Amino acid sequence: MDKLIFTITDAGRQAIINASNTGTEKVEIKSVGIGSSYYITSPEQTDIHDEIKRITSIGGAVISPDTIHVSAKDDSPDEYVVHTVGLYTDKNILFAVYSRRMPIINKSSATVMLISSDITFKSLDTANITFGDVVFINPPASESVVGVSRFATAEEVEEGLDPAIAVSAKRLKGELDKKANLDSPNLTGTPTAPTTAESDNSQKIATTAFIKQVLLAYAKLASPNFTGKPTAPTADQSSNDTQLATTAFVRSAIAALVDSSPGALDTLNELAAALGDDPNFATTMTNALAGKQPLDGTLTNLSGKDVPALLQYLGLGETINLAAGALQKDQNGADILDKGLFAQNIGAALAFSSGIHIGGDSNPWTTAEFIVWLESQGAFNHRYWMCRGSWSYADNKTITDTGCGNICLAGAVVEVMGFRGAMTIRVTTPTTTSGGGVASAQFTYIDNGGDYSPGWRRDFNTINKPTAGDVGALPVSGGVINGNLGIGTPNILGGSSIVLGDNDTGLKQNGDGLLDIYANGVQVFRFQNDTLESKKSINVTGRLTPTDYGNFDSRYVQDIRLGSLQYGQVWNGPGFSDTSGYVITGIINGNSDELVDGAHRRPIQKLIGNQWYNVVSI
């Protein structure tokens, strides 16, 4: 739209002049009024004619000393024809108006009305004009369009689907912190990667699947199962260790054995003949030895006994019986019948349950009832015992007599340390609760017997912070300081007073509605409802500028003037005597002779208040 020359209203001009001359707040254009009729605008008008509506969705900027740019938008379904546009300030003052015979805007219900134009003011400085919402008119931003965008939420950043929203630097850093560096990454958790082919020999990441695939081509260190023709270094003939024996090593050993045998036994045939060609030579020898008499009494006593008799002879019967009821290592404790009793007997801690109904309903509970329940669960049979309440508000009690907040036991972790007569109970509540319970809190109950005042306390933490009253401090907002206050020094003024740096210099309340200022213990000034009273001389640098000159006007001369004219005949007349307060203002010689005809005089007058007074003397 071309530049529009607006008419500045008298009220608008006064507002901008005040802003320039008195230093008040700048004029803010807050809304645009639109009218349906054309008329000749005038500076005296205070509202536009036939106003249709007031639009607050505007923006603008000062672009030169005499020109501003204004934009206004109406996306309502209203229909109208605009002939007049008026600019209104934040104080609802009609600042400027423009009207023309041809329609400025013809809006239908399906369109958005958008006015965007430069506005020129004649003889008016625009420096003190500001605007309300200066960016509303920008379109949604994209990679190719400059406009308005909002910051994405954590979920939107995770999805990464919307191209029209921005990511804040803090959110971006948080996401990057979750990623590994390309250079020397430090991976955690269970990272995954594509599995490359077995034949690949590059710098790609080797996954566990790739390594297993490659290792299939290698033999195990333990009990390897070789195929094909495996080879190994041939050990020295003198070796007698666990090295692999190659065929070369075996042939060499056999050759050496044969060469060292007697001449009659240096061939396999000769050895076979010496053994009687018996293919079962080992069995033959065993049977032959079985028929021999034992060498001593022990072997004789063992001969012919069955296994039970043999064990009894060796004194192992009791050992076997005890072993029958012993724990098996490969069961890892699974064969213990009563694990709770076992933990009690060895003094071990017991995790009783990870989710138990504590109390069975949601009714209030006393501490005594809670302890009875713990005893019924065997909690005091162990040096350390713990459980967690189930996630059911209806099935878990709420302890209400702690004196430091209610404990809802649903989802709470209960720890018991010690025994029935000397115990510590700690209850940690979850982040959500019911029944008036305190969430995210840790309660501790100490009971060393009835003579030692058992009771609860609650630990403060970053979520459950202490109040100012809990720690005897003054709250950030509100609160009362009893007595006087000294800032940087002790207070000796006493009463309800505040001293600053000097112990007897500050403010003091000395009665209802009376506030006094002291310097070195001496009262120098007093504030009260209708009077400010200085107890000392006041030295002023600069001028005193009151808002009401009433009492000044009644005591000081505001103006001086000459009063009404009086005439006196001088020639052949009395003239004027010397009268105080009068001055001669004229001498007349009407016939131009040697004699003065007459004289004029006026009284000197002074204005005090609203009254003119004759000056008594000069």
PAVEX-355074 format. One record per residue (C-alpha): residue number from 1; residue in one letter; chain; x, y, z. Coordinates in steps of 0.2 Angstrom, whole numbers, plus 5000, padded with zeros to 4 digits. Layout:
pos, code, unit, px, py, pz
NUM, A, A, X, Y, Z;
...
END
This chain:
pos, code, unit, px, py, pz
1, M, A, 5000, 5000, 5000;
2, D, A, 5007, 5018, 4996;
3, K, A, 5011, 5030, 5009;
4, L, A, 4996, 5037, 5018;
5, I, A, 4997, 5055, 5025;
6, F, A, 4987, 5054, 5041;
7, T, A, 4979, 5069, 5051;
8, I, A, 4987, 5071, 5068;
9, T, A, 4974, 5074, 5081;
10, D, A, 4976, 5088, 5094;
11, A, A, 4976, 5074, 5108;
12, G, A, 4989, 5064, 5098;
13, R, A, 5000, 5079, 5095;
14, Q, A, 4999, 5084, 5113;
15, A, A, 5004, 5066, 5118;
16, I, A, 5020, 5066, 5107;
17, I, A, 5025, 5084, 5113;
18, N, A, 5023, 5079, 5131;
19, A, A, 5034, 5064, 5128;
20, S, A, 5048, 5075, 5120;
21, N, A, 5047, 5090, 5132;
22, T, A, 5044, 5082, 5149;
23, G, A, 5053, 5065, 5147;
24, T, A, 5037, 5055, 5150;
25, E, A, 5035, 5038, 5143;
26, K, A, 5035, 5037, 5124;
27, V, A, 5019, 5036, 5114;
28, E, A, 5014, 5018, 5111;
29, I, A, 5003, 5014, 5096;
30, K, A, 4993, 4999, 5103;
31, S, A, 4978, 4997, 5091;
32, V, A, 4970, 5001, 5074;
33, G, A, 4952, 5007, 5073;
34, I, A, 4943, 5004, 5056;
35, G, A, 4928, 5014, 5050;
36, S, A, 4915, 5010, 5037;
37, S, A, 4912, 5028, 5030;
38, Y, A, 4922, 5042, 5022;
39, Y, A, 4923, 5059, 5029;
40, I, A, 4934, 5074, 5030;
41, T, A, 4946, 5071, 5045;
42, S, A, 4950, 5085, 5058;
43, P, A, 4962, 5087, 5072;
44, E, A, 4948, 5090, 5084;
45, Q, A, 4941, 5073, 5083;
46, T, A, 4943, 5060, 5097;
47, D, A, 4936, 5045, 5089;
48, I, A, 4934, 5039, 5071;
49, H, A, 4916, 5039, 5063;
50, D, A, 4906, 5024, 5061;
51, E, A, 4919, 5012, 5069;
52, I, A, 4918, 4994, 5064;
53, K, A, 4930, 4987, 5076;
54, R, A, 4946, 4989, 5085;
55, I, A, 4961, 4978, 5079;
56, T, A, 4975, 4974, 5092;
57, S, A, 4985, 4963, 5081;
58, I, A, 4997, 4976, 5075;
59, G, A, 5015, 4979, 5072;
60, G, A, 5026, 4993, 5066;
61, A, A, 5042, 5003, 5066;
62, V, A, 5049, 5020, 5064;
63, I, A, 5058, 5021, 5048;
64, S, A, 5062, 5039, 5046;
65, P, A, 5060, 5055, 5056;
66, D, A, 5043, 5059, 5048;
67, T, A, 5037, 5041, 5043;
68, I, A, 5032, 5025, 5052;
69, H, A, 5027, 5008, 5045;
70, V, A, 5012, 5000, 5052;
71, S, A, 5004, 4983, 5049;
72, A, A, 4988, 4976, 5056;
73, K, A, 4979, 4959, 5054;
74, D, A, 4962, 4953, 5056;
75, D, A, 4959, 4934, 5053;
76, S, A, 4941, 4934, 5060;
77, P, A, 4926, 4929, 5048;
78, D, A, 4919, 4947, 5049;
79, E, A, 4914, 4955, 5032;
80, Y, A, 4916, 4974, 5030;
81, V, A, 4922, 4988, 5019;
82, V, A, 4935, 5000, 5026;
83, H, A, 4936, 5019, 5022;
84, T, A, 4944, 5026, 5038;
85, V, A, 4959, 5020, 5048;
86, G, A, 4963, 5027, 5065;
87, L, A, 4979, 5024, 5076;
88, Y, A, 4975, 5023, 5095;
89, T, A, 4988, 5024, 5109;
90, D, A, 4989, 5012, 5124;
91, K, A, 4979, 5026, 5133;
92, N, A, 4965, 5024, 5121;
93, I, A, 4969, 5041, 5113;
94, L, A, 4965, 5043, 5094;
95, F, A, 4983, 5048, 5089;
96, A, A, 4980, 5050, 5070;
97, V, A, 4967, 5047, 5057;
98, Y, A, 4965, 5044, 5038;
99, S, A, 4950, 5043, 5027;
100, R, A, 4946, 5042, 5009;
101, R, A, 4932, 5040, 4997;
102, M, A, 4938, 5024, 4988;
103, P, A, 4938, 5009, 4999;
104, I, A, 4954, 5005, 5008;
105, I, A, 4950, 4987, 5012;
106, N, A, 4935, 4976, 5006;
107, K, A, 4936, 4960, 5017;
108, S, A, 4925, 4944, 5015;
109, S, A, 4923, 4931, 5028;
110, A, A, 4935, 4919, 5020;
111, T, A, 4949, 4931, 5019;
112, V, A, 4962, 4938, 5031;
113, M, A, 4963, 4957, 5032;
114, L, A, 4981, 4964, 5031;
115, I, A, 4985, 4982, 5031;
116, S, A, 5003, 4986, 5029;
117, S, A, 5008, 5004, 5024;
118, D, A, 5020, 5018, 5027;
119, I, A, 5012, 5033, 5036;
120, T, A, 5020, 5050, 5034;
121, F, A, 5017, 5064, 5047;
122, K, A, 5020, 5083, 5043;
123, S, A, 5030, 5093, 5055;
124, L, A, 5030, 5079, 5068;
125, D, A, 5046, 5070, 5075;
126, T, A, 5042, 5051, 5076;
127, A, A, 5057, 5047, 5087;
128, N, A, 5045, 5045, 5103;
129, I, A, 5033, 5033, 5094;
130, T, A, 5034, 5015, 5099;
131, F, A, 5023, 5000, 5095;
132, G, A, 5016, 4984, 5104;
133, D, A, 5018, 4967, 5096;
134, V, A, 5031, 4971, 5082;
135, V, A, 5033, 4953, 5076;
136, F, A, 5016, 4946, 5075;
137, I, A, 5014, 4948, 5056;
138, N, A, 5029, 4937, 5052;
139, P, A, 5025, 4920, 5044;
140, P, A, 5030, 4903, 5051;
141, A, A, 5049, 4901, 5048;
142, S, A, 5056, 4888, 5037;
143, E, A, 5073, 4884, 5029;
144, S, A, 5068, 4896, 5015;
145, V, A, 5057, 4909, 5023;
146, V, A, 5061, 4921, 5037;
147, G, A, 5048, 4922, 5050;
148, V, A, 5042, 4916, 5068;
149, S, A, 5046, 4899, 5075;
150, R, A, 5045, 4892, 5092;
151, F, A, 5057, 4880, 5101;
152, A, A, 5054, 4862, 5101;
153, T, A, 5050, 4851, 5116;
154, A, A, 5061, 4836, 5121;
155, E, A, 5049, 4824, 5113;
156, E, A, 5049, 4834, 5097;
157, V, A, 5068, 4835, 5096;
158, E, A, 5068, 4816, 5099;
159, E, A, 5055, 4813, 5084;
160, G, A, 5064, 4825, 5073;
161, L, A, 5049, 4826, 5061;
162, D, A, 5044, 4845, 5061;
163, P, A, 5054, 4856, 5049;
164, A, A, 5046, 4872, 5056;
165, I, A, 5051, 4873, 5074;
166, A, A, 5068, 4878, 5081;
167, V, A, 5080, 4869, 5093;
168, S, A, 5087, 4879, 5108;
169, A, A, 5106, 4879, 5111;
170, K, A, 5103, 4870, 5128;
171, R, A, 5092, 4857, 5120;
172, L, A, 5104, 4854, 5106;
173, K, A, 5119, 4852, 5118;
174, G, A, 5108, 4840, 5128;
175, E, A, 5105, 4829, 5113;
176, L, A, 5123, 4830, 5107;
177, D, A, 5129, 4824, 5124;
178, K, A, 5120, 4808, 5121;
179, K, A, 5129, 4805, 5105;
180, A, A, 5147, 4798, 5103;
181, N, A, 5161, 4808, 5096;
182, L, A, 5167, 4803, 5078;
183, D, A, 5185, 4805, 5085;
184, S, A, 5189, 4792, 5098;
185, P, A, 5171, 4789, 5104;
186, N, A, 5168, 4783, 5122;
187, L, A, 5153, 4771, 5119;
188, T, A, 5142, 4765, 5134;
189, G, A, 5128, 4753, 5136;
190, T, A, 5126, 4740, 5122;
191, P, A, 5131, 4748, 5105;
192, T, A, 5126, 4740, 5089;
193, A, A, 5133, 4741, 5071;
194, P, A, 5130, 4732, 5054;
195, T, A, 5139, 4715, 5053;
196, T, A, 5152, 4715, 5039;
197, A, A, 5156, 4700, 5028;
198, E, A, 5169, 4688, 5035;
199, S, A, 5181, 4692, 5021;
200, D, A, 5181, 4711, 5025;
201, N, A, 5197, 4718, 5030;
202, S, A, 5195, 4736, 5033;
203, Q, A, 5193, 4749, 5047;
204, K, A, 5174, 4745, 5049;
205, I, A, 5168, 4741, 5067;
206, A, A, 5169, 4723, 5071;
207, T, A, 5153, 4717, 5079;
208, T, A, 5152, 4702, 5091;
209, A, A, 5143, 4693, 5077;
210, F, A, 5157, 4696, 5065;
211, I, A, 5170, 4691, 5077;
212, K, A, 5161, 4674, 5081;
213, Q, A, 5160, 4672, 5062;
214, V, A, 5178, 4674, 5060;
215, L, A, 5183, 4663, 5075;
216, L, A, 5173, 4648, 5067;
217, A, A, 5188, 4646, 5056;
218, Y, A, 5200, 4644, 5071;
219, A, A, 5202, 4630, 5083;
220, K, A, 5198, 4632, 5102;
221, L, A, 5212, 4633, 5114;
222, A, A, 5203, 4620, 5125;
223, S, A, 5201, 4603, 5117;
224, P, A, 5203, 4609, 5099;
225, N, A, 5195, 4598, 5085;
226, F, A, 5207, 4600, 5070;
227, T, A, 5202, 4596, 5052;
228, G, A, 5212, 4595, 5036;
229, K, A, 5231, 4594, 5039;
230, P, A, 5236, 4604, 5054;
231, T, A, 5254, 4608, 5057;
232, A, A, 5265, 4613, 5072;
233, P, A, 5283, 4615, 5076;
234, T, A, 5292, 4599, 5079;
235, A, A, 5299, 4598, 5096;
236, D, A, 5317, 4593, 5101;
237, Q, A, 5318, 4575, 5104;
238, S, A, 5323, 4578, 5122;
239, S, A, 5307, 4588, 5125;
240, N, A, 5296, 4580, 5139;
241, D, A, 5282, 4593, 5141;
242, T, A, 5264, 4597, 5134;
243, Q, A, 5270, 4603, 5117;
244, L, A, 5261, 4595, 5102;
245, A, A, 5269, 4580, 5095;
246, T, A, 5271, 4580, 5076;
247, T, A, 5272, 4565, 5066;
248, A, A, 5291, 4569, 5063;
249, F, A, 5293, 4570, 5082;
250, V, A, 5284, 4553, 5084;
251, R, A, 5294, 4544, 5071;
252, S, A, 5310, 4551, 5078;
253, A, A, 5305, 4545, 5095;
254, I, A, 5301, 4527, 5089;
255, A, A, 5317, 4526, 5079;
256, A, A, 5327, 4531, 5095;
257, L, A, 5317, 4518, 5105;
258, V, A, 5320, 4504, 5092;
259, D, A, 5338, 4508, 5091;
260, S, A, 5341, 4508, 5110;
261, S, A, 5332, 4490, 5112;
262, P, A, 5343, 4474, 5113;
263, G, A, 5347, 4466, 5097;
264, A, A, 5334, 4453, 5100;
265, L, A, 5319, 4465, 5103;
266, D, A, 5323, 4479, 5091;
267, T, A, 5308, 4475, 5079;
268, L, A, 5290, 4474, 5082;
269, N, A, 5289, 4456, 5077;
270, E, A, 5302, 4452, 5090;
271, L, A, 5292, 4461, 5103;
272, A, A, 5276, 4452, 5098;
273, A, A, 5285, 4435, 5099;
274, A, A, 5292, 4440, 5116;
275, L, A, 5274, 4443, 5122;
276, G, A, 5267, 4427, 5116;
277, D, A, 5258, 4435, 5101;
278, D, A, 5244, 4439, 5114;
279, P, A, 5232, 4453, 5108;
280, N, A, 5225, 4454, 5126;
281, F, A, 5241, 4455, 5135;
282, A, A, 5235, 4468, 5147;
283, T, A, 5220, 4458, 5152;
284, T, A, 5230, 4442, 5154;
285, M, A, 5242, 4451, 5166;
286, T, A, 5227, 4458, 5176;
287, N, A, 5219, 4441, 5178;
288, A, A, 5236, 4434, 5183;
289, L, A, 5239, 4447, 5197;
290, A, A, 5221, 4445, 5204;
291, G, A, 5226, 4427, 5209;
292, K, A, 5240, 4433, 5219;
293, Q, A, 5240, 4435, 5239;
294, P, A, 5238, 4453, 5246;
295, L, A, 5255, 4460, 5252;
296, D, A, 5248, 4466, 5269;
297, G, A, 5234, 4465, 5282;
298, T, A, 5225, 4481, 5275;
299, L, A, 5223, 4473, 5258;
300, T, A, 5217, 4457, 5266;
301, N, A, 5204, 4466, 5276;
302, L, A, 5198, 4476, 5261;
303, S, A, 5197, 4460, 5250;
304, G, A, 5179, 4455, 5246;
305, K, A, 5170, 4470, 5255;
306, D, A, 5155, 4479, 5247;
307, V, A, 5155, 4498, 5246;
308, P, A, 5145, 4501, 5263;
309, A, A, 5157, 4489, 5272;
310, L, A, 5172, 4498, 5264;
311, L, A, 5166, 4515, 5269;
312, Q, A, 5163, 4509, 5287;
313, Y, A, 5181, 4501, 5288;
314, L, A, 5188, 4518, 5282;
315, G, A, 5178, 4527, 5295;
316, L, A, 5169, 4538, 5282;
317, G, A, 5151, 4533, 5287;
318, E, A, 5147, 4549, 5297;
319, T, A, 5155, 4560, 5284;
320, I, A, 5144, 4552, 5271;
321, N, A, 5129, 4555, 5282;
322, L, A, 5133, 4573, 5285;
323, A, A, 5137, 4576, 5266;
324, A, A, 5119, 4569, 5262;
325, G, A, 5111, 4585, 5270;
326, A, A, 5125, 4597, 5265;
327, L, A, 5122, 4612, 5253;
328, Q, A, 5127, 4609, 5236;
329, K, A, 5139, 4622, 5228;
330, D, A, 5131, 4621, 5211;
331, Q, A, 5114, 4626, 5219;
332, N, A, 5120, 4643, 5224;
333, G, A, 5109, 4643, 5240;
334, A, A, 5093, 4638, 5230;
335, D, A, 5092, 4622, 5241;
336, I, A, 5090, 4632, 5257;
337, L, A, 5073, 4628, 5264;
338, D, A, 5070, 4643, 5275;
339, K, A, 5080, 4657, 5268;
340, G, A, 5074, 4669, 5281;
341, L, A, 5079, 4658, 5296;
342, F, A, 5096, 4655, 5287;
343, A, A, 5099, 4674, 5285;
344, Q, A, 5094, 4676, 5304;
345, N, A, 5106, 4663, 5310;
346, I, A, 5121, 4670, 5300;
347, G, A, 5116, 4688, 5304;
348, A, A, 5114, 4693, 5286;
349, A, A, 5103, 4706, 5279;
350, L, A, 5086, 4701, 5271;
351, A, A, 5077, 4709, 5257;
352, F, A, 5060, 4703, 5262;
353, S, A, 5049, 4709, 5248;
354, S, A, 5049, 4721, 5233;
355, G, A, 5031, 4724, 5233;
356, I, A, 5020, 4719, 5249;
357, H, A, 5003, 4726, 5255;
358, I, A, 5008, 4735, 5271;
359, G, A, 4993, 4735, 5282;
360, G, A, 4981, 4729, 5269;
361, D, A, 4970, 4745, 5267;
362, S, A, 4972, 4764, 5266;
363, N, A, 4966, 4768, 5284;
364, P, A, 4977, 4779, 5295;
365, W, A, 4990, 4770, 5306;
366, T, A, 4999, 4774, 5322;
367, T, A, 5018, 4771, 5324;
368, A, A, 5014, 4757, 5337;
369, E, A, 5003, 4748, 5324;
370, F, A, 5016, 4750, 5311;
371, I, A, 5029, 4742, 5323;
372, V, A, 5017, 4728, 5327;
373, W, A, 5016, 4724, 5308;
374, L, A, 5035, 4724, 5306;
375, E, A, 5037, 4712, 5320;
376, S, A, 5024, 4700, 5313;
377, Q, A, 5034, 4700, 5297;
378, G, A, 5050, 4695, 5306;
379, A, A, 5059, 4712, 5303;
380, F, A, 5067, 4712, 5320;
381, N, A, 5075, 4695, 5318;
382, H, A, 5088, 4702, 5306;
383, R, A, 5102, 4715, 5308;
384, Y, A, 5095, 4723, 5292;
385, W, A, 5078, 4720, 5285;
386, M, A, 5069, 4729, 5270;
387, C, A, 5054, 4729, 5260;
388, R, A, 5044, 4740, 5248;
389, G, A, 5026, 4744, 5248;
390, S, A, 5015, 4738, 5233;
391, W, A, 5009, 4751, 5221;
392, S, A, 4992, 4752, 5227;
393, Y, A, 4985, 4766, 5238;
394, A, A, 4970, 4756, 5243;
395, D, A, 4981, 4742, 5251;
396, N, A, 4994, 4752, 5260;
397, K, A, 4992, 4762, 5276;
398, T, A, 4997, 4780, 5280;
399, I, A, 5006, 4784, 5296;
400, T, A, 4999, 4800, 5303;
401, D, A, 5007, 4802, 5321;
402, T, A, 5025, 4806, 5316;
403, G, A, 5024, 4824, 5320;
404, C, A, 5034, 4828, 5305;
405, G, A, 5022, 4824, 5291;
406, N, A, 5011, 4809, 5285;
407, I, A, 5019, 4793, 5278;
408, C, A, 5010, 4785, 5264;
409, L, A, 5017, 4767, 5263;
410, A, A, 5012, 4764, 5245;
411, G, A, 5028, 4762, 5235;
412, A, A, 5038, 4767, 5250;
413, V, A, 5055, 4758, 5254;
414, V, A, 5055, 4752, 5273;
415, E, A, 5072, 4748, 5281;
416, V, A, 5074, 4741, 5298;
417, M, A, 5091, 4741, 5307;
418, G, A, 5094, 4733, 5324;
419, F, A, 5082, 4723, 5335;
420, R, A, 5066, 4726, 5344;
421, G, A, 5073, 4735, 5359;
422, A, A, 5086, 4745, 5350;
423, M, A, 5081, 4749, 5332;
424, T, A, 5081, 4762, 5318;
425, I, A, 5067, 4762, 5305;
426, R, A, 5070, 4772, 5289;
427, V, A, 5055, 4775, 5277;
428, T, A, 5059, 4783, 5260;
429, T, A, 5043, 4788, 5250;
430, P, A, 5041, 4789, 5231;
431, T, A, 5039, 4804, 5221;
432, T, A, 5020, 4802, 5221;
433, T, A, 5009, 4799, 5236;
434, S, A, 4991, 4799, 5243;
435, G, A, 4982, 4802, 5260;
436, G, A, 4991, 4818, 5263;
437, G, A, 5008, 4809, 5263;
438, V, A, 5024, 4818, 5260;
439, A, A, 5032, 4813, 5243;
440, S, A, 5051, 4811, 5240;
441, A, A, 5055, 4811, 5258;
442, Q, A, 5065, 4801, 5270;
443, F, A, 5058, 4798, 5288;
444, T, A, 5069, 4790, 5302;
445, Y, A, 5062, 4783, 5318;
446, I, A, 5074, 4780, 5332;
447, D, A, 5069, 4768, 5347;
448, N, A, 5081, 4763, 5360;
449, G, A, 5067, 4759, 5373;
450, G, A, 5053, 4768, 5381;
451, D, A, 5065, 4777, 5393;
452, Y, A, 5074, 4786, 5378;
453, S, A, 5059, 4796, 5370;
454, P, A, 5058, 4786, 5354;
455, G, A, 5051, 4797, 5339;
456, W, A, 5052, 4802, 5321;
457, R, A, 5062, 4815, 5311;
458, R, A, 5061, 4819, 5293;
459, D, A, 5077, 4823, 5283;
460, F, A, 5077, 4839, 5272;
461, N, A, 5083, 4837, 5254;
462, T, A, 5083, 4846, 5238;
463, I, A, 5064, 4843, 5235;
464, N, A, 5058, 4844, 5253;
465, K, A, 5067, 4860, 5258;
466, P, A, 5065, 4867, 5275;
467, T, A, 5055, 4883, 5278;
468, A, A, 5062, 4898, 5286;
469, G, A, 5052, 4894, 5302;
470, D, A, 5060, 4877, 5302;
471, V, A, 5078, 4884, 5303;
472, G, A, 5073, 4900, 5312;
473, A, A, 5077, 4911, 5297;
474, L, A, 5067, 4926, 5289;
475, P, A, 5057, 4921, 5274;
476, V, A, 5062, 4929, 5257;
477, S, A, 5044, 4936, 5256;
478, G, A, 5035, 4943, 5271;
479, G, A, 5040, 4939, 5289;
480, V, A, 5043, 4949, 5304;
481, I, A, 5059, 4954, 5313;
482, N, A, 5056, 4956, 5332;
483, G, A, 5067, 4970, 5339;
484, N, A, 5079, 4981, 5330;
485, L, A, 5090, 4978, 5315;
486, G, A, 5109, 4982, 5313;
487, I, A, 5116, 4982, 5295;
488, G, A, 5135, 4981, 5296;
489, T, A, 5135, 4985, 5315;
490, P, A, 5126, 4982, 5331;
491, N, A, 5111, 4993, 5334;
492, I, A, 5110, 5005, 5349;
493, L, A, 5095, 5016, 5344;
494, G, A, 5084, 5002, 5351;
495, G, A, 5065, 5000, 5348;
496, S, A, 5059, 4997, 5331;
497, S, A, 5074, 5004, 5322;
498, I, A, 5087, 5000, 5308;
499, V, A, 5105, 5007, 5308;
500, L, A, 5116, 5007, 5293;
501, G, A, 5135, 5005, 5295;
502, D, A, 5135, 5017, 5311;
503, N, A, 5127, 5010, 5326;
504, D, A, 5117, 5026, 5330;
505, T, A, 5113, 5032, 5312;
506, G, A, 5097, 5025, 5304;
507, L, A, 5078, 5025, 5304;
508, K, A, 5067, 5023, 5319;
509, Q, A, 5048, 5021, 5322;
510, N, A, 5044, 5033, 5337;
511, G, A, 5025, 5031, 5337;
512, D, A, 5009, 5028, 5327;
513, G, A, 5013, 5036, 5310;
514, L, A, 5029, 5043, 5315;
515, L, A, 5046, 5038, 5306;
516, D, A, 5061, 5047, 5312;
517, I, A, 5079, 5048, 5304;
518, Y, A, 5094, 5049, 5316;
519, A, A, 5112, 5054, 5313;
520, N, A, 5124, 5050, 5327;
521, G, A, 5110, 5047, 5339;
522, V, A, 5102, 5064, 5336;
523, Q, A, 5085, 5066, 5327;
524, V, A, 5087, 5076, 5311;
525, F, A, 5070, 5073, 5302;
526, R, A, 5053, 5066, 5304;
527, F, A, 5040, 5059, 5292;
528, Q, A, 5022, 5059, 5297;
529, N, A, 5005, 5057, 5287;
530, D, A, 5003, 5076, 5283;
531, T, A, 5020, 5084, 5287;
532, L, A, 5038, 5082, 5284;
533, E, A, 5048, 5090, 5298;
534, S, A, 5066, 5094, 5297;
535, K, A, 5075, 5096, 5314;
536, K, A, 5090, 5104, 5306;
537, S, A, 5094, 5117, 5292;
538, I, A, 5091, 5111, 5274;
539, N, A, 5104, 5115, 5261;
540, V, A, 5097, 5114, 5243;
541, T, A, 5108, 5113, 5228;
542, G, A, 5097, 5118, 5213;
543, R, A, 5079, 5124, 5214;
544, L, A, 5064, 5119, 5224;
545, T, A, 5050, 5115, 5212;
546, P, A, 5033, 5112, 5221;
547, T, A, 5018, 5106, 5212;
548, D, A, 5007, 5118, 5222;
549, Y, A, 5011, 5137, 5222;
550, G, A, 4996, 5141, 5233;
551, N, A, 5006, 5146, 5248;
552, F, A, 5019, 5154, 5238;
553, D, A, 5007, 5166, 5229;
554, S, A, 4999, 5172, 5246;
555, R, A, 5016, 5178, 5252;
556, Y, A, 5026, 5184, 5236;
557, V, A, 5023, 5198, 5223;
558, Q, A, 5018, 5190, 5207;
559, D, A, 5017, 5206, 5196;
560, I, A, 5018, 5225, 5196;
561, R, A, 5008, 5238, 5186;
562, L, A, 5002, 5256, 5185;
563, G, A, 4985, 5259, 5191;
564, S, A, 4971, 5270, 5185;
565, L, A, 4976, 5287, 5177;
566, Q, A, 4972, 5303, 5187;
567, Y, A, 4973, 5321, 5180;
568, G, A, 4977, 5337, 5190;
569, Q, A, 4976, 5356, 5185;
570, V, A, 4993, 5364, 5188;
571, W, A, 4991, 5381, 5180;
572, N, A, 4979, 5391, 5190;
573, G, A, 4975, 5375, 5200;
574, P, A, 4980, 5364, 5214;
575, G, A, 4991, 5351, 5205;
576, F, A, 4996, 5336, 5214;
577, S, A, 5004, 5334, 5231;
578, D, A, 5018, 5322, 5236;
579, T, A, 5007, 5306, 5238;
580, S, A, 5016, 5290, 5243;
581, G, A, 5015, 5276, 5230;
582, Y, A, 5011, 5287, 5215;
583, V, A, 5022, 5292, 5200;
584, I, A, 5019, 5307, 5187;
585, T, A, 5016, 5299, 5170;
586, G, A, 5013, 5315, 5160;
587, I, A, 5015, 5334, 5159;
588, I, A, 5003, 5344, 5148;
589, N, A, 5005, 5361, 5140;
590, G, A, 4990, 5363, 5129;
591, N, A, 4993, 5380, 5122;
592, S, A, 5012, 5380, 5120;
593, D, A, 5015, 5395, 5131;
594, E, A, 5027, 5396, 5146;
595, L, A, 5016, 5388, 5159;
596, V, A, 5011, 5370, 5162;
597, D, A, 4993, 5367, 5161;
598, G, A, 4991, 5350, 5170;
599, A, A, 4999, 5333, 5175;
600, H, A, 4995, 5315, 5174;
601, R, A, 4999, 5302, 5188;
602, R, A, 4996, 5283, 5191;
603, P, A, 4997, 5273, 5207;
604, I, A, 5010, 5259, 5207;
605, Q, A, 5001, 5242, 5211;
606, K, A, 5008, 5225, 5216;
607, L, A, 4999, 5208, 5213;
608, I, A, 4999, 5196, 5228;
609, G, A, 4988, 5181, 5227;
610, N, A, 4973, 5186, 5216;
611, Q, A, 4972, 5204, 5223;
612, W, A, 4981, 5220, 5217;
613, Y, A, 4987, 5232, 5230;
614, N, A, 4993, 5250, 5229;
615, V, A, 5012, 5252, 5234;
616, V, A, 5013, 5261, 5250;
617, S, A, 5029, 5269, 5246;
618, I, A, 5044, 5268, 5234;
END
